[in-house]
């Protein structure tokens, strides 16, 4: 019985073949094959880096949206719900809706102003 690294077992049968470190019939390419790779591999790498950066930006945007939703929920609950119960009253629902709309309007206004300032630079 031989191990992955050719160390073999305690028996000394065929120790020379099991101690070989490279099997020439393996499916791995030889080091020389990598040198003949197409020259456009750097453009493929840039493309994969760009797609990775895009995925990171999307995840950050998702996190920002989730944080905003949590913030709105906390603000609306603190402002509108005096004592928690099994359901919301109509006035609590209306208050939550108005609070949410005002928060989103304000957030959109501030975001728009920041974008406008950055474009003027």
Secondary structure, DSSP 8 states (H G I E B T S, - for coil): ---TTS---SS-TTHHHHT-S--TTSSS--HHHHHTS-TTHHHHHHHHHHHHHHHHHHHHHHHHHHHHHHHHHHHHHHHH-SS--SS--HHHHHHHHHHHHHHHHHHHHHHHHHHHHHHH-
